Amino acid sequence: MKTDGTLDRNWLRGTLGDAMYAVLCGAGHNLRMILRKLRLFCALFLVAMFLTVDQIPPVV
């Protein structure tokens, strides 16, 4: 998990710090997944918009 998530050393102290670090790592992982899907959605949306604009006949 540490090498896949590009995690660094746990600088938080004690058992509470370990627990907070685990929660923050999970939240960061979830945010990375959400941003990846959002980038894909935006790319597909832009492609669909450009294709739609190309199909509209020019106004003379």
C-alpha distance matrix in Angstrom:
0.0 3.8 5.6 5.1 5.9 8.2 8.0 10.9 12.5 13.3 16.9 17.9 20.2 20.5 19.2 19.8 17.8 14.8 15.4 16.0 12.8 10.8 13.3 13.2 9.5 10.2 13.4 12.3 10.1 13.3 15.5 14.0 14.6 18.0 19.0 18.2 20.5 23.0 23.4 24.1 26.5 28.3 28.7 30.2 32.4 33.7 34.5 36.3 38.2 39.4 40.5 42.4 44.1 45.1 46.9 49.0 52.5 53.7 56.3 59.5
3.8 0.0 3.8 5.6 5.4 5.9 4.9 7.4 9.1 10.5 14.1 15.6 18.1 18.9 18.3 19.0 16.4 13.8 15.2 15.4 11.7 10.9 13.6 12.8 9.3 11.3 14.0 12.2 11.0 14.7 16.1 14.6 16.0 19.3 19.6 19.2 22.0 24.0 24.1 25.2 27.8 29.1 29.5 31.4 33.5 34.5 35.5 37.5 39.2 40.2 41.6 43.6 44.9 46.0 48.0 50.1 53.5 54.4 57.0 60.1
5.6 3.8 0.0 3.8 5.6 5.2 6.5 8.8 11.2 13.5 16.7 18.8 21.4 22.4 22.0 22.7 20.0 17.5 19.0 18.9 15.3 14.5 17.0 15.8 12.2 14.0 16.4 14.0 12.4 16.0 17.2 14.8 16.2 19.7 19.6 18.6 21.5 23.7 23.2 24.2 27.2 28.4 28.3 30.2 32.6 33.3 34.0 36.3 38.1 38.7 40.1 42.3 43.6 44.4 46.6 48.8 52.0 53.0 55.7 58.7
5.1 5.6 3.8 0.0 3.8 5.6 7.8 11.1 13.9 15.5 18.8 20.4 23.3 24.2 23.3 23.6 21.1 18.6 19.4 19.2 15.8 14.4 16.3 15.1 11.4 12.3 14.6 12.2 9.9 13.2 14.6 12.0 12.8 16.5 16.6 15.2 18.0 20.5 20.1 20.8 23.7 25.1 25.0 26.8 29.2 30.2 30.8 32.9 34.8 35.6 36.8 39.0 40.4 41.3 43.2 45.5 48.8 49.9 52.6 55.8
5.9 5.4 5.6 3.8 0.0 3.8 5.4 9.1 12.1 13.3 16.4 17.8 20.9 22.1 21.3 21.1 18.5 16.4 17.0 16.2 12.9 12.0 13.4 11.7 8.1 9.5 11.3 8.7 6.9 10.6 11.6 9.4 11.1 14.3 14.4 13.8 16.8 18.7 18.6 19.9 22.5 23.7 24.1 26.1 28.1 29.1 30.1 32.2 33.8 34.8 36.2 38.2 39.5 40.7 42.7 44.7 48.1 49.0 51.5 54.7
8.2 5.9 5.2 5.6 3.8 0.0 3.8 6.7 10.2 12.3 14.9 17.1 20.2 22.0 21.9 21.8 18.7 17.0 18.3 17.2 13.6 13.7 15.4 13.1 10.0 12.3 13.6 10.5 9.9 13.6 13.7 11.4 13.8 16.8 16.1 15.7 19.0 20.6 20.0 21.6 24.4 25.1 25.3 27.7 29.7 30.2 31.3 33.7 35.1 35.8 37.5 39.6 40.6 41.7 44.0 45.9 49.2 49.8 52.3 55.4
8.0 4.9 6.5 7.8 5.4 3.8 0.0 3.8 6.9 8.6 11.4 13.4 16.5 18.2 18.2 18.2 15.0 13.4 15.0 14.0 10.2 10.8 12.9 10.7 7.9 11.0 12.5 9.9 10.1 13.9 14.2 12.8 15.3 18.0 17.7 18.0 21.1 22.5 22.4 24.2 26.7 27.4 28.0 30.4 32.1 32.8 34.2 36.4 37.6 38.5 40.3 42.2 43.2 44.5 46.8 48.5 51.9 52.5 54.9 58.0
10.9 7.4 8.8 11.1 9.1 6.7 3.8 0.0 3.8 6.5 8.7 11.5 14.4 16.6 17.4 17.6 14.1 13.0 15.3 14.2 10.6 12.1 14.5 12.2 10.2 13.8 15.0 12.6 13.5 17.1 17.2 16.0 18.9 21.3 20.7 21.3 24.5 25.6 25.3 27.4 29.9 30.3 31.0 33.5 35.1 35.6 37.1 39.4 40.5 41.3 43.3 45.2 46.0 47.3 49.7 51.3 54.6 55.1 57.4 60.4
12.5 9.1 11.2 13.9 12.1 10.2 6.9 3.8 0.0 3.8 6.0 9.0 11.4 13.6 14.8 15.4 11.9 10.9 13.9 13.3 9.9 11.9 14.7 13.0 11.6 15.2 16.7 15.0 16.1 19.5 19.8 19.2 21.8 24.2 23.9 24.7 27.7 28.8 28.8 30.9 33.2 33.8 34.6 37.0 38.5 39.1 40.7 43.0 44.0 44.9 46.9 48.7 49.5 50.9 53.3 54.9 58.2 58.7 60.9 64.0
13.3 10.5 13.5 15.5 13.3 12.3 8.6 6.5 3.8 0.0 3.8 5.6 8.1 10.2 11.2 11.6 8.1 7.4 10.5 9.9 6.8 9.4 12.1 10.9 10.3 13.7 15.2 14.2 15.7 18.8 19.3 19.4 21.9 24.0 24.1 25.2 28.0 29.0 29.5 31.6 33.6 34.2 35.4 37.8 39.0 39.9 41.7 43.6 44.6 45.8 47.8 49.4 50.3 51.9 54.1 55.6 59.0 59.5 61.6 64.8
16.9 14.1 16.7 18.8 16.4 14.9 11.4 8.7 6.0 3.8 0.0 3.8 6.4 9.6 11.7 11.7 8.0 9.0 12.0 10.8 8.7 12.0 14.1 12.4 12.8 16.3 17.1 16.1 18.3 21.1 21.1 21.4 24.3 26.0 25.9 27.3 30.2 30.7 31.2 33.7 35.5 35.8 37.1 39.7 40.7 41.4 43.4 45.4 46.1 47.3 49.5 50.9 51.7 53.4 55.7 57.0 60.4 60.7 62.6 65.7
17.9 15.6 18.8 20.4 17.8 17.1 13.4 11.5 9.0 5.6 3.8 0.0 3.8 6.8 8.8 8.1 4.5 6.6 9.3 8.0 7.1 10.6 12.2 11.2 12.5 15.6 16.2 16.1 18.4 20.7 21.0 21.9 24.6 25.9 26.3 28.0 30.5 31.0 31.9 34.4 35.9 36.3 38.0 40.3 41.1 42.1 44.2 46.0 46.6 48.1 50.3 51.5 52.3 54.3 56.4 57.6 61.1 61.5 63.3 66.5
20.2 18.1 21.4 23.3 20.9 20.2 16.5 14.4 11.4 8.1 6.4 3.8 0.0 3.8 7.0 7.2 4.9 7.2 10.0 9.8 9.8 12.7 14.5 14.3 15.6 18.3 19.3 19.5 21.6 23.9 24.4 25.5 27.9 29.3 29.8 31.6 33.9 34.5 35.6 37.9 39.4 40.0 41.7 43.9 44.7 45.8 47.9 49.6 50.3 51.9 54.0 55.1 56.0 58.0 60.1 61.3 64.8 65.2 67.0 70.2
20.5 18.9 22.4 24.2 22.1 22.0 18.2 16.6 13.6 10.2 9.6 6.8 3.8 0.0 3.8 5.4 5.2 6.4 8.8 10.0 10.6 12.6 14.5 15.3 16.5 18.7 20.0 20.8 22.6 24.6 25.6 26.8 28.9 30.3 31.3 32.9 35.0 35.9 37.2 39.3 40.7 41.6 43.3 45.3 46.2 47.5 49.5 51.0 51.9 53.6 55.6 56.7 57.8 59.8 61.7 62.9 66.5 67.1 68.9 72.2
19.2 18.3 22.0 23.3 21.3 21.9 18.2 17.4 14.8 11.2 11.7 8.8 7.0 3.8 0.0 3.8 5.3 5.0 6.2 8.6 9.7 10.7 12.6 14.2 15.3 16.8 18.5 19.9 21.2 22.9 24.4 25.8 27.4 28.9 30.3 31.8 33.6 34.7 36.2 38.1 39.3 40.6 42.4 44.1 45.0 46.6 48.5 49.8 50.9 52.7 54.5 55.5 56.8 58.8 60.6 61.9 65.5 66.3 68.2 71.6
19.8 19.0 22.7 23.6 21.1 21.8 18.2 17.6 15.4 11.6 11.7 8.1 7.2 5.4 3.8 0.0 3.8 5.4 5.1 6.1 8.5 9.9 10.7 12.2 14.1 15.5 16.5 18.2 20.0 21.3 22.5 24.3 26.0 27.0 28.4 30.3 32.0 32.7 34.5 36.5 37.5 38.5 40.6 42.3 43.0 44.6 46.7 47.9 48.7 50.8 52.6 53.4 54.7 56.9 58.6 59.7 63.3 64.1 65.8 69.2
17.8 16.4 20.0 21.1 18.5 18.7 15.0 14.1 11.9 8.1 8.0 4.5 4.9 5.2 5.3 3.8 0.0 3.8 5.4 5.1 6.0 8.6 9.9 10.3 12.0 14.2 15.1 16.0 18.0 19.8 20.7 22.1 24.2 25.5 26.4 28.3 30.3 31.0 32.4 34.6 35.8 36.6 38.5 40.5 41.2 42.6 44.7 46.1 46.9 48.7 50.7 51.7 52.8 54.9 56.8 57.9 61.5 62.1 63.9 67.2
14.8 13.8 17.5 18.6 16.4 17.0 13.4 13.0 10.9 7.4 9.0 6.6 7.2 6.4 5.0 5.4 3.8 0.0 3.8 5.5 5.1 6.3 8.8 9.9 10.5 12.5 14.3 15.2 16.5 18.5 20.0 21.1 22.8 24.5 25.7 27.1 29.1 30.2 31.6 33.4 34.8 36.0 37.7 39.5 40.5 42.0 43.8 45.3 46.4 48.1 49.9 51.0 52.3 54.2 56.0 57.4 61.0 61.8 63.8 67.1
15.4 15.2 19.0 19.4 17.0 18.3 15.0 15.3 13.9 10.5 12.0 9.3 10.0 8.8 6.2 5.1 5.4 3.8 0.0 3.8 5.4 5.2 6.4 8.7 10.0 10.9 12.5 14.3 15.6 16.9 18.6 20.2 21.6 22.9 24.6 26.1 27.7 28.8 30.5 32.3 33.4 34.7 36.6 38.2 39.1 40.8 42.7 43.8 45.0 47.0 48.6 49.5 51.0 53.0 54.6 55.9 59.6 60.5 62.4 65.8
16.0 15.4 18.9 19.2 16.2 17.2 14.0 14.2 13.3 9.9 10.8 8.0 9.8 10.0 8.6 6.1 5.1 5.5 3.8 0.0 3.8 5.4 5.2 6.1 8.5 9.9 10.5 12.1 14.2 15.4 16.4 18.3 20.1 21.0 22.3 24.3 26.0 26.6 28.4 30.5 31.4 32.4 34.5 36.3 36.9 38.5 40.6 41.8 42.6 44.6 46.5 47.4 48.6 50.8 52.5 53.6 57.2 58.0 59.7 63.2
12.8 11.7 15.3 15.8 12.9 13.6 10.2 10.6 9.9 6.8 8.7 7.1 9.8 10.6 9.7 8.5 6.0 5.1 5.4 3.8 0.0 3.8 5.5 5.1 6.0 8.6 9.8 10.3 12.1 14.2 15.1 16.3 18.4 19.8 20.8 22.4 24.5 25.4 26.7 28.8 30.1 31.1 32.8 34.8 35.7 37.1 39.0 40.5 41.5 43.2 45.0 46.2 47.4 49.3 51.2 52.5 56.1 56.8 58.8 62.1
10.8 10.9 14.5 14.4 12.0 13.7 10.8 12.1 11.9 9.4 12.0 10.6 12.7 12.6 10.7 9.9 8.6 6.3 5.2 5.4 3.8 0.0 3.8 5.5 5.1 6.3 8.7 9.9 10.6 12.4 14.3 15.5 16.8 18.5 20.1 21.3 23.1 24.4 25.9 27.6 28.9 30.3 32.0 33.6 34.7 36.4 38.1 39.4 40.6 42.5 44.0 45.2 46.7 48.5 50.2 51.7 55.3 56.3 58.3 61.7
13.3 13.6 17.0 16.3 13.4 15.4 12.9 14.5 14.7 12.1 14.1 12.2 14.5 14.5 12.6 10.7 9.9 8.8 6.4 5.2 5.5 3.8 0.0 3.8 5.5 5.2 6.2 8.6 9.9 10.7 12.3 14.3 15.5 16.6 18.4 20.1 21.5 22.4 24.4 26.1 27.0 28.4 30.5 31.9 32.7 34.5 36.5 37.5 38.6 40.7 42.3 43.2 44.7 46.7 48.3 49.6 53.3 54.2 56.1 59.6
13.2 12.8 15.8 15.1 11.7 13.1 10.7 12.2 13.0 10.9 12.4 11.2 14.3 15.3 14.2 12.2 10.3 9.9 8.7 6.1 5.1 5.5 3.8 0.0 3.8 5.4 5.0 6.1 8.5 9.8 10.4 12.2 14.3 15.2 16.3 18.3 20.1 20.7 22.3 24.5 25.5 26.5 28.5 30.3 31.0 32.5 34.6 35.9 36.8 38.7 40.5 41.5 42.7 44.8 46.6 47.8 51.4 52.1 54.0 57.4
9.5 9.3 12.2 11.4 8.1 10.0 7.9 10.2 11.6 10.3 12.8 12.5 15.6 16.5 15.3 14.1 12.0 10.5 10.0 8.5 6.0 5.1 5.5 3.8 0.0 3.8 5.4 5.1 6.1 8.6 9.9 10.6 12.5 14.3 15.3 16.6 18.7 19.9 21.1 22.9 24.5 25.7 27.2 29.0 30.2 31.6 33.4 34.8 36.0 37.7 39.4 40.6 42.0 43.8 45.6 47.1 50.7 51.5 53.6 57.0
10.2 11.3 14.0 12.3 9.5 12.3 11.0 13.8 15.2 13.7 16.3 15.6 18.3 18.7 16.8 15.5 14.2 12.5 10.9 9.9 8.6 6.3 5.2 5.4 3.8 0.0 3.8 5.4 5.1 6.2 8.6 10.0 10.7 12.4 14.3 15.5 16.9 18.4 20.1 21.5 22.7 24.4 26.1 27.5 28.6 30.4 32.1 33.2 34.6 36.5 38.0 39.1 40.7 42.5 44.1 45.6 49.3 50.4 52.4 55.9
13.4 14.0 16.4 14.6 11.3 13.6 12.5 15.0 16.7 15.2 17.1 16.2 19.3 20.0 18.5 16.5 15.1 14.3 12.5 10.5 9.8 8.7 6.2 5.0 5.4 3.8 0.0 3.8 5.4 5.1 6.2 8.7 10.0 10.5 12.2 14.3 15.5 16.3 18.3 20.2 21.0 22.3 24.3 25.9 26.6 28.3 30.4 31.4 32.4 34.5 36.2 37.0 38.5 40.6 42.2 43.4 47.1 48.0 49.9 53.4
12.3 12.2 14.0 12.2 8.7 10.5 9.9 12.6 15.0 14.2 16.1 16.1 19.5 20.8 19.9 18.2 16.0 15.2 14.3 12.1 10.3 9.9 8.6 6.1 5.1 5.4 3.8 0.0 3.8 5.4 5.1 6.2 8.7 9.9 10.5 12.3 14.4 15.1 16.4 18.6 19.9 20.8 22.5 24.5 25.4 26.8 28.7 30.2 31.2 32.9 34.7 35.9 37.1 39.0 40.9 42.2 45.8 46.6 48.6 52.0
10.1 11.0 12.4 9.9 6.9 9.9 10.1 13.5 16.1 15.7 18.3 18.4 21.6 22.6 21.2 20.0 18.0 16.5 15.6 14.2 12.1 10.6 9.9 8.5 6.1 5.1 5.4 3.8 0.0 3.8 5.5 5.2 6.4 8.8 10.0 10.7 12.7 14.3 15.5 17.0 18.6 20.1 21.5 23.1 24.5 26.0 27.6 29.0 30.4 32.1 33.6 34.9 36.4 38.1 39.8 41.5 45.1 46.1 48.3 51.7
13.3 14.7 16.0 13.2 10.6 13.6 13.9 17.1 19.5 18.8 21.1 20.7 23.9 24.6 22.9 21.3 19.8 18.5 16.9 15.4 14.2 12.4 10.7 9.8 8.6 6.2 5.1 5.4 3.8 0.0 3.8 5.4 5.1 6.2 8.6 9.9 10.8 12.3 14.3 15.6 16.6 18.3 20.2 21.4 22.4 24.4 26.1 27.1 28.5 30.5 31.8 32.9 34.6 36.4 37.9 39.4 43.1 44.3 46.4 49.9
15.5 16.1 17.2 14.6 11.6 13.7 14.2 17.2 19.8 19.3 21.1 21.0 24.4 25.6 24.4 22.5 20.7 20.0 18.6 16.4 15.1 14.3 12.3 10.4 9.9 8.6 6.2 5.1 5.5 3.8 0.0 3.8 5.4 5.0 6.1 8.5 9.9 10.3 12.1 14.2 15.1 16.2 18.2 19.9 20.6 22.2 24.3 25.5 26.4 28.4 30.1 31.1 32.4 34.5 36.2 37.5 41.1 42.0 44.0 47.4
14.0 14.6 14.8 12.0 9.4 11.4 12.8 16.0 19.2 19.4 21.4 21.9 25.5 26.8 25.8 24.3 22.1 21.1 20.2 18.3 16.3 15.5 14.3 12.2 10.6 10.0 8.7 6.2 5.2 5.4 3.8 0.0 3.8 5.5 5.2 6.1 8.7 9.8 10.6 12.5 14.2 15.3 16.6 18.5 19.8 21.1 22.8 24.4 25.6 27.2 28.8 30.2 31.6 33.2 35.1 36.7 40.2 41.1 43.4 46.7
14.6 16.0 16.2 12.8 11.1 13.8 15.3 18.9 21.8 21.9 24.3 24.6 27.9 28.9 27.4 26.0 24.2 22.8 21.6 20.1 18.4 16.8 15.5 14.3 12.5 10.7 10.0 8.7 6.4 5.1 5.4 3.8 0.0 3.8 5.5 5.1 6.4 8.6 10.0 10.9 12.4 14.4 15.6 16.8 18.4 20.2 21.5 22.8 24.4 26.2 27.4 28.8 30.5 32.1 33.6 35.4 39.0 40.2 42.6 46.0
18.0 19.3 19.7 16.5 14.3 16.8 18.0 21.3 24.2 24.0 26.0 25.9 29.3 30.3 28.9 27.0 25.5 24.5 22.9 21.0 19.8 18.5 16.6 15.2 14.3 12.4 10.5 9.9 8.8 6.2 5.0 5.5 3.8 0.0 3.8 5.5 5.3 6.1 8.7 10.0 10.5 12.2 14.3 15.4 16.2 18.3 20.1 21.0 22.3 24.4 25.8 26.7 28.4 30.3 31.8 33.2 36.9 38.1 40.2 43.7
19.0 19.6 19.6 16.6 14.4 16.1 17.7 20.7 23.9 24.1 25.9 26.3 29.8 31.3 30.3 28.4 26.4 25.7 24.6 22.3 20.8 20.1 18.4 16.3 15.3 14.3 12.2 10.5 10.0 8.6 6.1 5.2 5.5 3.8 0.0 3.8 5.4 4.9 6.1 8.6 9.7 10.3 12.2 14.2 15.0 16.3 18.3 19.8 20.7 22.4 24.2 25.4 26.7 28.5 30.4 31.8 35.3 36.2 38.4 41.8
18.2 19.2 18.6 15.2 13.8 15.7 18.0 21.3 24.7 25.2 27.3 28.0 31.6 32.9 31.8 30.3 28.3 27.1 26.1 24.3 22.4 21.3 20.1 18.3 16.6 15.5 14.3 12.3 10.7 9.9 8.5 6.1 5.1 5.5 3.8 0.0 3.8 5.4 5.2 6.4 8.8 10.1 10.8 12.6 14.3 15.6 16.9 18.6 20.1 21.5 22.9 24.5 26.0 27.5 29.3 31.1 34.6 35.7 38.2 41.5
20.5 22.0 21.5 18.0 16.8 19.0 21.1 24.5 27.7 28.0 30.2 30.5 33.9 35.0 33.6 32.0 30.3 29.1 27.7 26.0 24.5 23.1 21.5 20.1 18.7 16.9 15.5 14.4 12.7 10.8 9.9 8.7 6.4 5.3 5.4 3.8 0.0 3.8 5.4 5.1 6.1 8.6 9.9 10.6 12.1 14.3 15.4 16.4 18.2 20.1 21.2 22.4 24.3 25.9 27.3 29.1 32.7 34.1 36.5 40.0
23.0 24.0 23.7 20.5 18.7 20.6 22.5 25.6 28.8 29.0 30.7 31.0 34.5 35.9 34.7 32.7 31.0 30.2 28.8 26.6 25.4 24.4 22.4 20.7 19.9 18.4 16.3 15.1 14.3 12.3 10.3 9.8 8.6 6.1 4.9 5.4 3.8 0.0 3.8 5.4 5.0 6.1 8.6 9.9 10.3 12.2 14.2 15.2 16.2 18.3 19.9 20.8 22.3 24.3 25.9 27.3 30.9 32.0 34.2 37.7
23.4 24.1 23.2 20.1 18.6 20.0 22.4 25.3 28.8 29.5 31.2 31.9 35.6 37.2 36.2 34.5 32.4 31.6 30.5 28.4 26.7 25.9 24.4 22.3 21.1 20.1 18.3 16.4 15.5 14.3 12.1 10.6 10.0 8.7 6.1 5.2 5.4 3.8 0.0 3.8 5.4 5.1 6.2 8.6 9.8 10.6 12.4 14.2 15.3 16.6 18.4 19.9 21.1 22.7 24.7 26.3 29.8 30.7 33.1 36.4
24.1 25.2 24.2 20.8 19.9 21.6 24.2 27.4 30.9 31.6 33.7 34.4 37.9 39.3 38.1 36.5 34.6 33.4 32.3 30.5 28.8 27.6 26.1 24.5 22.9 21.5 20.2 18.6 17.0 15.6 14.2 12.5 10.9 10.0 8.6 6.4 5.1 5.4 3.8 0.0 3.8 5.5 5.2 6.2 8.5 10.0 10.7 12.3 14.2 15.6 16.6 18.4 20.1 21.3 23.0 25.0 28.5 29.8 32.4 35.8
26.5 27.8 27.2 23.7 22.5 24.4 26.7 29.9 33.2 33.6 35.5 35.9 39.4 40.7 39.3 37.5 35.8 34.8 33.4 31.4 30.1 28.9 27.0 25.5 24.5 22.7 21.0 19.9 18.6 16.6 15.1 14.2 12.4 10.5 9.7 8.8 6.1 5.0 5.4 3.8 0.0 3.8 5.5 5.2 6.0 8.6 9.9 10.5 12.2 14.3 15.4 16.3 18.3 20.0 21.3 23.0 26.7 28.1 30.5 34.0
28.3 29.1 28.4 25.1 23.7 25.1 27.4 30.3 33.8 34.2 35.8 36.3 40.0 41.6 40.6 38.5 36.6 36.0 34.7 32.4 31.1 30.3 28.4 26.5 25.7 24.4 22.3 20.8 20.1 18.3 16.2 15.3 14.4 12.2 10.3 10.1 8.6 6.1 5.1 5.5 3.8 0.0 3.8 5.5 5.0 6.1 8.6 9.8 10.4 12.3 14.2 15.2 16.3 18.3 20.1 21.5 25.0 26.0 28.3 31.7
28.7 29.5 28.3 25.0 24.1 25.3 28.0 31.0 34.6 35.4 37.1 38.0 41.7 43.3 42.4 40.6 38.5 37.7 36.6 34.5 32.8 32.0 30.5 28.5 27.2 26.1 24.3 22.5 21.5 20.2 18.2 16.6 15.6 14.3 12.2 10.8 9.9 8.6 6.2 5.2 5.5 3.8 0.0 3.8 5.4 5.2 6.3 8.7 9.9 10.7 12.4 14.3 15.4 16.7 18.7 20.6 24.0 25.0 27.7 30.9
30.2 31.4 30.2 26.8 26.1 27.7 30.4 33.5 37.0 37.8 39.7 40.3 43.9 45.3 44.1 42.3 40.5 39.5 38.2 36.3 34.8 33.6 31.9 30.3 29.0 27.5 25.9 24.5 23.1 21.4 19.9 18.5 16.8 15.4 14.2 12.6 10.6 9.9 8.6 6.2 5.2 5.5 3.8 0.0 3.8 5.5 5.1 6.2 8.6 10.0 10.6 12.2 14.3 15.5 16.8 18.9 22.5 24.0 26.8 30.1
32.4 33.5 32.6 29.2 28.1 29.7 32.1 35.1 38.5 39.0 40.7 41.1 44.7 46.2 45.0 43.0 41.2 40.5 39.1 36.9 35.7 34.7 32.7 31.0 30.2 28.6 26.6 25.4 24.5 22.4 20.6 19.8 18.4 16.2 15.0 14.3 12.1 10.3 9.8 8.5 6.0 5.0 5.4 3.8 0.0 3.8 5.5 5.1 6.2 8.7 9.9 10.5 12.3 14.3 15.6 17.0 20.7 22.1 24.4 28.0
33.7 34.5 33.3 30.2 29.1 30.2 32.8 35.6 39.1 39.9 41.4 42.1 45.8 47.5 46.6 44.6 42.6 42.0 40.8 38.5 37.1 36.4 34.5 32.5 31.6 30.4 28.3 26.8 26.0 24.4 22.2 21.1 20.2 18.3 16.3 15.6 14.3 12.2 10.6 10.0 8.6 6.1 5.2 5.5 3.8 0.0 3.8 5.4 5.0 6.2 8.6 9.8 10.5 12.3 14.4 15.8 19.2 20.1 22.6 25.9
34.5 35.5 34.0 30.8 30.1 31.3 34.2 37.1 40.7 41.7 43.4 44.2 47.9 49.5 48.5 46.7 44.7 43.8 42.7 40.6 39.0 38.1 36.5 34.6 33.4 32.1 30.4 28.7 27.6 26.1 24.3 22.8 21.5 20.1 18.3 16.9 15.4 14.2 12.4 10.7 9.9 8.6 6.3 5.1 5.5 3.8 0.0 3.8 5.4 5.2 6.2 8.6 10.0 10.7 12.6 14.8 18.1 19.4 22.4 25.6
36.3 37.5 36.3 32.9 32.2 33.7 36.4 39.4 43.0 43.6 45.4 46.0 49.6 51.0 49.8 47.9 46.1 45.3 43.8 41.8 40.5 39.4 37.5 35.9 34.8 33.2 31.4 30.2 29.0 27.1 25.5 24.4 22.8 21.0 19.8 18.6 16.4 15.2 14.2 12.3 10.5 9.8 8.7 6.2 5.1 5.4 3.8 0.0 3.8 5.5 5.1 6.1 8.6 10.0 10.9 12.9 16.5 18.3 21.0 24.5
38.2 39.2 38.1 34.8 33.8 35.1 37.6 40.5 44.0 44.6 46.1 46.6 50.3 51.9 50.9 48.7 46.9 46.4 45.0 42.6 41.5 40.6 38.6 36.8 36.0 34.6 32.4 31.2 30.4 28.5 26.4 25.6 24.4 22.3 20.7 20.1 18.2 16.2 15.3 14.2 12.2 10.4 9.9 8.6 6.2 5.0 5.4 3.8 0.0 3.8 5.4 5.1 6.1 8.6 10.1 11.1 14.7 16.0 18.3 21.8
39.4 40.2 38.7 35.6 34.8 35.8 38.5 41.3 44.9 45.8 47.3 48.1 51.9 53.6 52.7 50.8 48.7 48.1 47.0 44.6 43.2 42.5 40.7 38.7 37.7 36.5 34.5 32.9 32.1 30.5 28.4 27.2 26.2 24.4 22.4 21.5 20.1 18.3 16.6 15.6 14.3 12.3 10.7 10.0 8.7 6.2 5.2 5.5 3.8 0.0 3.8 5.4 5.1 6.2 8.8 10.3 13.4 14.4 17.2 20.4
40.5 41.6 40.1 36.8 36.2 37.5 40.3 43.3 46.9 47.8 49.5 50.3 54.0 55.6 54.5 52.6 50.7 49.9 48.6 46.5 45.0 44.0 42.3 40.5 39.4 38.0 36.2 34.7 33.6 31.8 30.1 28.8 27.4 25.8 24.2 22.9 21.2 19.9 18.4 16.6 15.4 14.2 12.4 10.6 9.9 8.6 6.2 5.1 5.4 3.8 0.0 3.8 5.5 5.2 6.5 9.2 12.3 14.2 17.3 20.5
42.4 43.6 42.3 39.0 38.2 39.6 42.2 45.2 48.7 49.4 50.9 51.5 55.1 56.7 55.5 53.4 51.7 51.0 49.5 47.4 46.2 45.2 43.2 41.5 40.6 39.1 37.0 35.9 34.9 32.9 31.1 30.2 28.8 26.7 25.4 24.5 22.4 20.8 19.9 18.4 16.3 15.2 14.3 12.2 10.5 9.8 8.6 6.1 5.1 5.4 3.8 0.0 3.8 5.5 5.3 6.8 10.5 12.6 15.2 18.7
44.1 44.9 43.6 40.4 39.5 40.6 43.2 46.0 49.5 50.3 51.7 52.3 56.0 57.8 56.8 54.7 52.8 52.3 51.0 48.6 47.4 46.7 44.7 42.7 42.0 40.7 38.5 37.1 36.4 34.6 32.4 31.6 30.5 28.4 26.7 26.0 24.3 22.3 21.1 20.1 18.3 16.3 15.4 14.3 12.3 10.5 10.0 8.6 6.1 5.1 5.5 3.8 0.0 3.8 5.5 5.5 8.7 9.9 12.5 15.9
45.1 46.0 44.4 41.3 40.7 41.7 44.5 47.3 50.9 51.9 53.4 54.3 58.0 59.8 58.8 56.9 54.9 54.2 53.0 50.8 49.3 48.5 46.7 44.8 43.8 42.5 40.6 39.0 38.1 36.4 34.5 33.2 32.1 30.3 28.5 27.5 25.9 24.3 22.7 21.3 20.0 18.3 16.7 15.5 14.3 12.3 10.7 10.0 8.6 6.2 5.2 5.5 3.8 0.0 3.8 5.6 7.8 9.2 12.7 15.5
46.9 48.0 46.6 43.2 42.7 44.0 46.8 49.7 53.3 54.1 55.7 56.4 60.1 61.7 60.6 58.6 56.8 56.0 54.6 52.5 51.2 50.2 48.3 46.6 45.6 44.1 42.2 40.9 39.8 37.9 36.2 35.1 33.6 31.8 30.4 29.3 27.3 25.9 24.7 23.0 21.3 20.1 18.7 16.8 15.6 14.4 12.6 10.9 10.1 8.8 6.5 5.3 5.5 3.8 0.0 3.8 6.3 9.1 12.3 15.3
49.0 50.1 48.8 45.5 44.7 45.9 48.5 51.3 54.9 55.6 57.0 57.6 61.3 62.9 61.9 59.7 57.9 57.4 55.9 53.6 52.5 51.7 49.6 47.8 47.1 45.6 43.4 42.2 41.5 39.4 37.5 36.7 35.4 33.2 31.8 31.1 29.1 27.3 26.3 25.0 23.0 21.5 20.6 18.9 17.0 15.8 14.8 12.9 11.1 10.3 9.2 6.8 5.5 5.6 3.8 0.0 3.8 6.4 9.0 12.3
52.5 53.5 52.0 48.8 48.1 49.2 51.9 54.6 58.2 59.0 60.4 61.1 64.8 66.5 65.5 63.3 61.5 61.0 59.6 57.2 56.1 55.3 53.3 51.4 50.7 49.3 47.1 45.8 45.1 43.1 41.1 40.2 39.0 36.9 35.3 34.6 32.7 30.9 29.8 28.5 26.7 25.0 24.0 22.5 20.7 19.2 18.1 16.5 14.7 13.4 12.3 10.5 8.7 7.8 6.3 3.8 0.0 3.8 6.5 9.3
53.7 54.4 53.0 49.9 49.0 49.8 52.5 55.1 58.7 59.5 60.7 61.5 65.2 67.1 66.3 64.1 62.1 61.8 60.5 58.0 56.8 56.3 54.2 52.1 51.5 50.4 48.0 46.6 46.1 44.3 42.0 41.1 40.2 38.1 36.2 35.7 34.1 32.0 30.7 29.8 28.1 26.0 25.0 24.0 22.1 20.1 19.4 18.3 16.0 14.4 14.2 12.6 9.9 9.2 9.1 6.4 3.8 0.0 3.8 6.3
56.3 57.0 55.7 52.6 51.5 52.3 54.9 57.4 60.9 61.6 62.6 63.3 67.0 68.9 68.2 65.8 63.9 63.8 62.4 59.7 58.8 58.3 56.1 54.0 53.6 52.4 49.9 48.6 48.3 46.4 44.0 43.4 42.6 40.2 38.4 38.2 36.5 34.2 33.1 32.4 30.5 28.3 27.7 26.8 24.4 22.6 22.4 21.0 18.3 17.2 17.3 15.2 12.5 12.7 12.3 9.0 6.5 3.8 0.0 3.8
59.5 60.1 58.7 55.8 54.7 55.4 58.0 60.4 64.0 64.8 65.7 66.5 70.2 72.2 71.6 69.2 67.2 67.1 65.8 63.2 62.1 61.7 59.6 57.4 57.0 55.9 53.4 52.0 51.7 49.9 47.4 46.7 46.0 43.7 41.8 41.5 40.0 37.7 36.4 35.8 34.0 31.7 30.9 30.1 28.0 25.9 25.6 24.5 21.8 20.4 20.5 18.7 15.9 15.5 15.3 12.3 9.3 6.3 3.8 0.0
